Amino acid sequence: MPFLKIQTNLPLSKKAERTILRTASTLVAEELDKPEDFVMLALQANTPMLFAGSDEPVAFLELKASDSPAGRRSASARPSAAWSKSTSASRPAACM
């Protein structure tokens, strides 16, 4: 069962949380070629975080997929990259 944990220091509205979770769930299922029924996600918004000594907006994504075939292990990096590209560097409009 794939599990994606998303942590960010941005405060998110409930609507933004639902949008991010739904989008990420679909993306993980597609990238890992798994039914979405088996994908689990957790989102922790407004978490105190620093990256490179800065508290600018940041997100950390951790994907665990214990049953991934050996040849597909590199796919675990793609969902976070794709999600990052789908949001702007500044606060996404859905977060306001």
The first five atom37 places (N, CA, C, CB, O) and aatype in JSON, in Angstrom:
{
  "aatype": [12, 14, 13, 10, 11, 9, 5, 16, 2, 10, 14, 10, 15, 11, 11, 0, 6, 1, 16, 9, 10, 1, 16, 0, 15, 16, 10, 19, 0, 6, 6, 10, 3, 11, 14, 6, 3, 13, 19, 12, 10, 0, 10, 5, 0, 2, 16, 14, 12, 10, 13, 0, 7, 15, 3, 6, 14, 19, 0, 13, 10, 6, 10, 11, 0, 15, 3, 15, 14, 0, 7, 1, 1, 15, 0, 15, 0, 1, 14, 15, 0, 0, 17, 15, 11, 15, 16, 15, 0, 15, 1, 14, 0, 0, 4, 12],
  "atom_mask": [
    [1, 1, 1, 1, 1],
    [1, 1, 1, 1, 1],
    [1, 1, 1, 1, 1],
    [1, 1, 1, 1, 1],
    [1, 1, 1, 1, 1],
    [1, 1, 1, 1, 1],
    [1, 1, 1, 1, 1],
    [1, 1, 1, 1, 1],
    [1, 1, 1, 1, 1],
    [1, 1, 1, 1, 1],
    [1, 1, 1, 1, 1],
    [1, 1, 1, 1, 1],
    [1, 1, 1, 1, 1],
    [1, 1, 1, 1, 1],
    [1, 1, 1, 1, 1],
    [1, 1, 1, 1, 1],
    [1, 1, 1, 1, 1],
    [1, 1, 1, 1, 1],
    [1, 1, 1, 1, 1],
    [1, 1, 1, 1, 1],
    [1, 1, 1, 1, 1],
    [1, 1, 1, 1, 1],
    [1, 1, 1, 1, 1],
    [1, 1, 1, 1, 1],
    [1, 1, 1, 1, 1],
    [1, 1, 1, 1, 1],
    [1, 1, 1, 1, 1],
    [1, 1, 1, 1, 1],
    [1, 1, 1, 1, 1],
    [1, 1, 1, 1, 1],
    [1, 1, 1, 1, 1],
    [1, 1, 1, 1, 1],
    [1, 1, 1, 1, 1],
    [1, 1, 1, 1, 1],
    [1, 1, 1, 1, 1],
    [1, 1, 1, 1, 1],
    [1, 1, 1, 1, 1],
    [1, 1, 1, 1, 1],
    [1, 1, 1, 1, 1],
    [1, 1, 1, 1, 1],
    [1, 1, 1, 1, 1],
    [1, 1, 1, 1, 1],
    [1, 1, 1, 1, 1],
    [1, 1, 1, 1, 1],
    [1, 1, 1, 1, 1],
    [1, 1, 1, 1, 1],
    [1, 1, 1, 1, 1],
    [1, 1, 1, 1, 1],
    [1, 1, 1, 1, 1],
    [1, 1, 1, 1, 1],
    [1, 1, 1, 1, 1],
    [1, 1, 1, 1, 1],
    [1, 1, 1, 0, 1],
    [1, 1, 1, 1, 1],
    [1, 1, 1, 1, 1],
    [1, 1, 1, 1, 1],
    [1, 1, 1, 1, 1],
    [1, 1, 1, 1, 1],
    [1, 1, 1, 1, 1],
    [1, 1, 1, 1, 1],
    [1, 1, 1, 1, 1],
    [1, 1, 1, 1, 1],
    [1, 1, 1, 1, 1],
    [1, 1, 1, 1, 1],
    [1, 1, 1, 1, 1],
    [1, 1, 1, 1, 1],
    [1, 1, 1, 1, 1],
    [1, 1, 1, 1, 1],
    [1, 1, 1, 1, 1],
    [1, 1, 1, 1, 1],
    [1, 1, 1, 0, 1],
    [1, 1, 1, 1, 1],
    [1, 1, 1, 1, 1],
    [1, 1, 1, 1, 1],
    [1, 1, 1, 1, 1],
    [1, 1, 1, 1, 1],
    [1, 1, 1, 1, 1],
    [1, 1, 1, 1, 1],
    [1, 1, 1, 1, 1],
    [1, 1, 1, 1, 1],
    [1, 1, 1, 1, 1],
    [1, 1, 1, 1, 1],
    [1, 1, 1, 1, 1],
    [1, 1, 1, 1, 1],
    [1, 1, 1, 1, 1],
    [1, 1, 1, 1, 1],
    [1, 1, 1, 1, 1],
    [1, 1, 1, 1, 1],
    [1, 1, 1, 1, 1],
    [1, 1, 1, 1, 1],
    [1, 1, 1, 1, 1],
    [1, 1, 1, 1, 1],
    [1, 1, 1, 1, 1],
    [1, 1, 1, 1, 1],
    [1, 1, 1, 1, 1],
    [1, 1, 1, 1, 1]
  ],
  "atom_positions": [
    [[0.84, -1.17, 0.0], [0.0, 0.0, 0.0], [0.89, 1.24, 0.0], [-0.96, -0.01, 1.22], [1.64, 1.46, 0.96]],
    [[0.84, 2.06, -1.05], [1.6, 3.3, -1.08], [1.07, 4.3, -0.04], [1.55, 3.92, -2.48], [-0.14, 4.44, 0.13]],
    [[1.99, 4.97, 0.63], [1.65, 5.98, 1.63], [2.47, 7.23, 1.35], [1.9, 5.46, 3.08], [3.7, 7.17, 1.31]],
    [[1.79, 8.35, 1.15], [2.45, 9.62, 0.91], [2.16, 10.56, 2.07], [2.0, 10.24, -0.44], [1.0, 10.81, 2.4]],
    [[3.23, 11.06, 2.68], [3.1, 12.03, 3.76], [3.63, 13.38, 3.25], [3.88, 11.57, 5.05], [4.76, 13.48, 2.77]],
    [[2.79, 14.39, 3.36], [3.15, 15.73, 2.91], [3.17, 16.65, 4.13], [2.15, 16.26, 1.82], [2.19, 16.75, 4.87]],
    [[4.29, 17.32, 4.32], [4.41, 18.31, 5.39], [4.76, 19.65, 4.76], [5.49, 17.88, 6.45], [5.59, 19.71, 3.85]],
    [[4.14, 20.7, 5.23], [4.43, 22.04, 4.73], [4.32, 23.05, 5.86], [3.49, 22.41, 3.57], [3.6, 22.83, 6.84]],
    [[5.04, 24.14, 5.72], [4.93, 25.19, 6.72], [3.85, 26.21, 6.36], [6.27, 25.88, 6.88], [3.65, 27.18, 7.09]],
    [[3.16, 25.99, 5.25], [2.09, 26.89, 4.84], [0.8, 26.56, 5.57], [1.87, 26.82, 3.33], [0.47, 25.38, 5.74]],
    [[0.07, 27.57, 6.02], [-1.28, 27.31, 6.52], [-2.18, 27.05, 5.31], [-1.81, 28.51, 7.4], [-2.1, 27.77, 4.31]],
    [[-3.03, 26.06, 5.39], [-3.9, 25.7, 4.26], [-5.35, 25.72, 4.71], [-3.52, 24.31, 3.69], [-5.67, 25.32, 5.83]],
    [[-6.2, 26.17, 3.83], [-7.64, 26.09, 4.1], [-8.08, 24.64, 3.95], [-8.45, 27.03, 3.13], [-7.37, 23.83, 3.35]],
    [[-9.23, 24.31, 4.5], [-9.75, 22.94, 4.36], [-9.95, 22.59, 2.89], [-11.09, 22.78, 5.13], [-9.7, 21.46, 2.48]],
    [[-10.39, 23.57, 2.1], [-10.59, 23.34, 0.66], [-9.25, 23.01, -0.01], [-11.23, 24.58, -0.01], [-9.18, 22.09, -0.83]],
    [[-8.21, 23.75, 0.34], [-6.88, 23.51, -0.23], [-6.36, 22.13, 0.18], [-5.88, 24.6, 0.2], [-5.77, 21.42, -0.64]],
    [[-6.57, 21.75, 1.45], [-6.14, 20.43, 1.92], [-6.81, 19.33, 1.11], [-6.46, 20.26, 3.41], [-6.15, 18.39, 0.67]],
    [[-8.12, 19.44, 0.91], [-8.84, 18.42, 0.13], [-8.34, 18.36, -1.31], [-10.35, 18.71, 0.13], [-8.17, 17.27, -1.86]],
    [[-8.09, 19.51, -1.91], [-7.6, 19.55, -3.29], [-6.23, 18.91, -3.41], [-7.54, 21.0, -3.79], [-5.99, 18.11, -4.32]],
    [[-5.34, 19.25, -2.49], [-3.99, 18.67, -2.51], [-4.05, 17.16, -2.31], [-3.1, 19.32, -1.43], [-3.39, 16.41, -3.03]],
    [[-4.83, 16.71, -1.34], [-4.92, 15.27, -1.07], [-5.5, 14.51, -2.26], [-5.79, 15.02, 0.17], [-4.98, 13.46, -2.63]],
    [[-6.55, 15.03, -2.85], [-7.15, 14.35, -4.01], [-6.19, 14.3, -5.2], [-8.46, 15.04, -4.42], [-6.06, 13.27, -5.86]],
    [[-5.54, 15.42, -5.47], [-4.59, 15.48, -6.59], [-3.42, 14.54, -6.36], [-4.08, 16.92, -6.79], [-3.03, 13.8, -7.26]],
    [[-2.88, 14.56, -5.15], [-1.73, 13.71, -4.83], [-2.11, 12.23, -4.86], [-1.16, 14.08, -3.45], [-1.32, 11.4, -5.3]],
    [[-3.3, 11.9, -4.4], [-3.75, 10.51, -4.41], [-3.82, 9.96, -5.84], [-5.13, 10.39, -3.74], [-3.36, 8.85, -6.11]],
    [[-4.39, 10.75, -6.72], [-4.48, 10.34, -8.13], [-3.09, 10.21, -8.74], [-5.32, 11.37, -8.94], [-2.81, 9.25, -9.46]],
    [[-2.22, 11.16, -8.45], [-0.87, 11.15, -9.0], [-0.06, 9.94, -8.52], [-0.14, 12.43, -8.63], [0.61, 9.29, -9.32]],
    [[-0.13, 9.64, -7.23], [0.61, 8.49, -6.68], [0.1, 7.2, -7.32], [0.46, 8.41, -5.14], [0.89, 6.34, -7.71]],
    [[-1.21, 7.06, -7.42], [-1.78, 5.86, -8.03], [-1.32, 5.69, -9.47], [-3.31, 5.91, -7.98], [-0.95, 4.6, -9.89]],
    [[-1.33, 6.78, -10.22], [-0.91, 6.72, -11.62], [0.58, 6.41, -11.74], [-1.23, 8.04, -12.32], [0.97, 5.55, -12.52]],
    [[1.4, 7.1, -10.97], [2.85, 6.93, -11.07], [3.32, 5.55, -10.64], [3.55, 7.98, -10.24], [4.27, 5.0, -11.19]],
    [[2.64, 4.97, -9.65], [3.04, 3.65, -9.15], [2.21, 2.53, -9.77], [2.9, 3.61, -7.63], [2.4, 1.35, -9.44]],
    [[1.31, 2.89, -10.67], [0.47, 1.9, -11.35], [-0.28, 1.04, -10.34], [1.32, 1.02, -12.28], [-0.27, -0.19, -10.42]],
    [[-0.91, 1.71, -9.38], [-1.7, 1.06, -8.33], [-3.11, 1.6, -8.36], [-1.05, 1.27, -6.92], [-3.33, 2.75, -8.75]],
    [[-4.08, 0.79, -7.95], [-5.44, 1.33, -7.82], [-5.48, 2.4, -6.73], [-6.46, 0.21, -7.52], [-4.84, 2.23, -5.68]],
    [[-6.2, 3.46, -6.95], [-6.28, 4.52, -5.95], [-6.91, 4.03, -4.65], [-7.08, 5.71, -6.51], [-6.72, 4.64, -3.59]],
    [[-7.66, 2.94, -4.71], [-8.27, 2.35, -3.51], [-7.22, 1.92, -2.49], [-9.13, 1.16, -3.89], [-7.54, 1.75, -1.32]],
    [[-5.98, 1.73, -2.92], [-4.92, 1.25, -2.03], [-3.95, 2.36, -1.61], [-4.15, 0.13, -2.69], [-2.98, 2.09, -0.9]],
    [[-4.19, 3.59, -2.04], [-3.29, 4.71, -1.75], [-3.75, 5.42, -0.47], [-3.24, 5.71, -2.96], [-4.93, 5.71, -0.3]],
    [[-2.78, 5.7, 0.42], [-3.07, 6.42, 1.65], [-2.21, 7.67, 1.69], [-2.82, 5.53, 2.91], [-1.04, 7.65, 1.31]],
    [[-2.8, 8.78, 2.16], [-2.08, 10.04, 2.26], [-2.3, 10.7, 3.61], [-2.5, 10.98, 1.14], [-3.34, 10.5, 4.25]],
    [[-1.32, 11.48, 4.02], [-1.45, 12.32, 5.2], [-0.88, 13.68, 4.84], [-0.72, 11.7, 6.44], [0.13, 13.79, 4.15]],
    [[-1.55, 14.72, 5.33], [-1.12, 16.09, 5.06], [-1.02, 16.83, 6.39], [-2.1, 16.82, 4.08], [-1.97, 16.89, 7.16]],
    [[0.16, 17.39, 6.63], [0.38, 18.19, 7.84], [0.73, 19.6, 7.39], [1.51, 17.58, 8.74], [1.84, 19.87, 6.93]],
    [[-0.22, 20.5, 7.53], [-0.01, 21.9, 7.15], [0.39, 22.71, 8.38], [-1.28, 22.5, 6.49], [0.22, 22.27, 9.52]],
    [[0.91, 23.9, 8.12], [1.26, 24.83, 9.18], [2.25, 24.23, 10.19], [0.01, 25.29, 9.91], [2.18, 24.49, 11.39]],
    [[3.17, 23.4, 9.67], [4.19, 22.75, 10.49], [5.44, 23.63, 10.51], [4.52, 21.32, 9.95], [5.94, 23.99, 9.44]],
    [[5.96, 23.97, 11.67], [7.2, 24.76, 11.68], [8.32, 23.99, 10.96], [7.64, 25.08, 13.15], [8.64, 22.86, 11.33]],
    [[8.9, 24.6, 9.94], [9.94, 23.96, 9.14], [10.95, 25.0, 8.67], [9.33, 23.21, 7.93], [10.6, 26.16, 8.42]],
    [[12.19, 24.58, 8.56], [13.24, 25.38, 7.94], [13.88, 24.56, 6.84], [14.3, 25.83, 9.0], [14.0, 23.34, 6.95]],
    [[14.29, 25.23, 5.78], [15.08, 24.59, 4.73], [16.19, 25.54, 4.38], [14.2, 24.23, 3.46], [15.95, 26.7, 4.05]],
    [[17.42, 25.07, 4.46], [18.61, 25.89, 4.2], [18.6, 27.13, 5.09], [18.67, 26.3, 2.72], [19.02, 28.21, 4.66]],
    [[18.13, 26.97, 6.31], [18.12, 28.07, 7.27], [17.03, 29.09, 7.07], [0.0, 0.0, 0.0], [17.02, 30.13, 7.74]],
    [[16.12, 28.82, 6.15], [15.05, 29.77, 5.84], [13.69, 29.19, 6.18], [15.09, 30.17, 4.35], [13.47, 27.98, 6.05]],
    [[12.78, 30.06, 6.63], [11.42, 29.61, 6.9], [10.46, 30.02, 5.77], [10.92, 30.19, 8.23], [9.25, 30.11, 5.97]],
    [[11.02, 30.25, 4.58], [10.19, 30.51, 3.4], [9.3, 29.3, 3.15], [11.08, 30.82, 2.13], [9.59, 28.22, 3.66]],
    [[8.21, 29.45, 2.37], [7.32, 28.31, 2.1], [8.08, 27.1, 1.58], [6.23, 28.72, 1.1], [8.89, 27.2, 0.65]],
    [[7.81, 25.95, 2.19], [8.5, 24.71, 1.84], [7.55, 23.54, 2.08], [9.81, 24.55, 2.67], [6.63, 23.62, 2.89]],
    [[7.8, 22.46, 1.37], [7.05, 21.22, 1.58], [8.01, 20.06, 1.53], [5.92, 21.05, 0.52], [8.98, 20.08, 0.77]],
    [[7.75, 19.05, 2.33], [8.54, 17.82, 2.34], [7.58, 16.68, 2.08], [9.32, 17.63, 3.71], [6.58, 16.52, 2.78]],
    [[7.89, 15.87, 1.07], [7.05, 14.73, 0.72], [7.83, 13.46, 0.94], [6.55, 14.83, -0.73], [8.97, 13.33, 0.51]],
    [[7.2, 12.51, 1.61], [7.82, 11.21, 1.87], [6.88, 10.14, 1.33], [8.11, 11.01, 3.41], [5.73, 10.04, 1.76]],
    [[7.37, 9.35, 0.4], [6.57, 8.29, -0.2], [7.12, 6.94, 0.21], [6.56, 8.43, -1.72], [8.31, 6.65, 0.04]],
    [[6.24, 6.11, 0.74], [6.61, 4.75, 1.09], [5.69, 3.82, 0.3], [6.5, 4.49, 2.64], [4.46, 3.94, 0.35]],
    [[6.31, 2.9, -0.41], [5.55, 1.94, -1.2], [6.25, 0.6, -1.07], [5.43, 2.38, -2.71], [7.09, 0.24, -1.9]],
    [[5.92, -0.13, -0.04], [6.65, -1.35, 0.3], [6.61, -2.43, -0.76], [6.12, -1.9, 1.56], [7.5, -3.27, -0.82]],
    [[5.59, -2.43, -1.59], [5.48, -3.5, -2.58], [5.85, -3.05, -3.99], [4.09, -4.04, -2.58], [5.43, -3.68, -4.96]],
    [[6.63, -1.96, -4.12], [7.04, -1.51, -5.44], [8.04, -2.48, -6.06], [7.66, -0.11, -5.36], [8.97, -2.92, -5.39]],
    [[7.85, -2.82, -7.33], [8.83, -3.66, -8.0], [10.19, -2.96, -8.04], [8.36, -4.01, -9.43], [10.25, -1.73, -8.13]],
    [[11.26, -3.72, -7.99], [12.61, -3.16, -7.95], [12.87, -2.2, -9.11], [13.65, -4.28, -7.96], [13.54, -1.18, -8.93]],
    [[12.36, -2.51, -10.28], [12.58, -1.68, -11.45], [11.86, -0.35, -11.4], [0.0, 0.0, 0.0], [12.2, 0.55, -12.17]],
    [[10.88, -0.21, -10.52], [10.1, 1.02, -10.44], [10.46, 1.88, -9.24], [8.65, 0.69, -10.41], [9.78, 2.88, -8.99]],
    [[11.49, 1.53, -8.5], [11.83, 2.29, -7.29], [12.1, 3.76, -7.59], [13.04, 1.68, -6.61], [11.8, 4.62, -6.75]],
    [[12.65, 4.07, -8.74], [12.93, 5.46, -9.06], [11.66, 6.28, -9.22], [13.77, 5.55, -10.33], [11.71, 7.51, -9.16]],
    [[10.53, 5.63, -9.42], [9.26, 6.35, -9.56], [8.88, 7.07, -8.28], [8.15, 5.38, -9.96], [8.07, 8.01, -8.32]],
    [[9.44, 6.66, -7.15], [9.06, 7.3, -5.89], [9.44, 8.77, -5.85], [9.7, 6.58, -4.72], [8.83, 9.53, -5.11]],
    [[10.42, 9.19, -6.61], [10.8, 10.6, -6.62], [9.9, 11.42, -7.54], [12.25, 10.74, -7.06], [9.78, 12.63, -7.36]],
    [[9.27, 10.78, -8.5], [8.49, 11.53, -9.47], [7.25, 12.2, -8.9], [8.09, 10.63, -10.57], [6.98, 13.34, -9.27]],
    [[6.46, 11.56, -8.01], [5.26, 12.26, -7.54], [5.57, 13.58, -6.87], [4.5, 11.39, -6.6], [4.84, 14.56, -7.08]],
    [[6.63, 13.65, -6.07], [6.94, 14.91, -5.41], [7.37, 15.96, -6.43], [8.04, 14.72, -4.36], [7.01, 17.13, -6.3]],
    [[8.12, 15.56, -7.43], [8.55, 16.5, -8.47], [7.34, 16.99, -9.26], [9.58, 15.85, -9.4], [7.23, 18.17, -9.57]],
    [[6.45, 16.09, -9.6], [5.27, 16.48, -10.36], [4.36, 17.38, -9.54], [4.49, 15.23, -10.82], [3.81, 18.35, -10.05]],
    [[4.22, 17.07, -8.24], [3.39, 17.91, -7.38], [4.0, 19.29, -7.25], [3.22, 17.28, -5.99], [3.28, 20.29, -7.29]],
    [[5.3, 19.36, -7.11], [5.98, 20.64, -7.0], [5.75, 21.49, -8.24], [7.48, 20.45, -6.76], [5.56, 22.7, -8.15]],
    [[5.77, 20.85, -9.4], [5.57, 21.59, -10.65], [4.13, 22.08, -10.77], [5.92, 20.71, -11.85], [3.87, 23.09, -11.44]],
    [[3.19, 21.38, -10.12], [1.78, 21.76, -10.25], [1.4, 22.89, -9.3], [0.9, 20.56, -10.0], [0.3, 23.42, -9.4]],
    [[2.3, 23.26, -8.38], [2.05, 24.37, -7.48], [3.1, 25.44, -7.74], [2.08, 23.91, -5.99], [4.21, 25.14, -8.18]],
    [[2.74, 26.66, -7.48], [3.7, 27.74, -7.73], [4.7, 27.81, -6.58], [2.97, 29.1, -7.9], [4.48, 27.23, -5.51]],
    [[5.78, 28.52, -6.81], [6.8, 28.68, -5.77], [6.24, 29.47, -4.59], [8.06, 29.37, -6.33], [6.64, 29.27, -3.45]],
    [[5.33, 30.36, -4.88], [4.69, 31.1, -3.79], [3.44, 30.33, -3.36], [4.32, 32.56, -4.25], [3.18, 29.23, -3.85]],
    [[2.69, 30.89, -2.47], [1.5, 30.22, -1.95], [0.51, 29.96, -3.08], [0.85, 31.06, -0.84], [0.11, 30.9, -3.78]],
    [[0.09, 28.69, -3.27], [-0.88, 28.38, -4.32], [-2.21, 29.1, -4.07], [-1.12, 26.86, -4.41], [-2.57, 29.34, -2.92]],
    [[-2.92, 29.45, -5.12], [-4.18, 30.16, -4.99], [-5.17, 29.38, -4.13], [-4.77, 30.43, -6.37], [-5.95, 29.99, -3.41]],
    [[-5.14, 28.05, -4.21], [-6.08, 27.23, -3.43], [-5.82, 27.34, -1.94], [-5.98, 25.78, -3.87], [-6.69, 26.97, -1.14]],
    [[-4.67, 27.84, -1.54], [-4.32, 27.94, -0.12], [-4.88, 29.18, 0.53], [-2.82, 27.91, 0.05], [-4.91, 29.28, 1.76]],
    [[-5.31, 30.13, -0.25], [-5.75, 31.41, 0.32], [-7.2, 31.36, 0.7], [-5.51, 32.54, -0.65], [-7.74, 32.35, 1.19]]
  ]
}
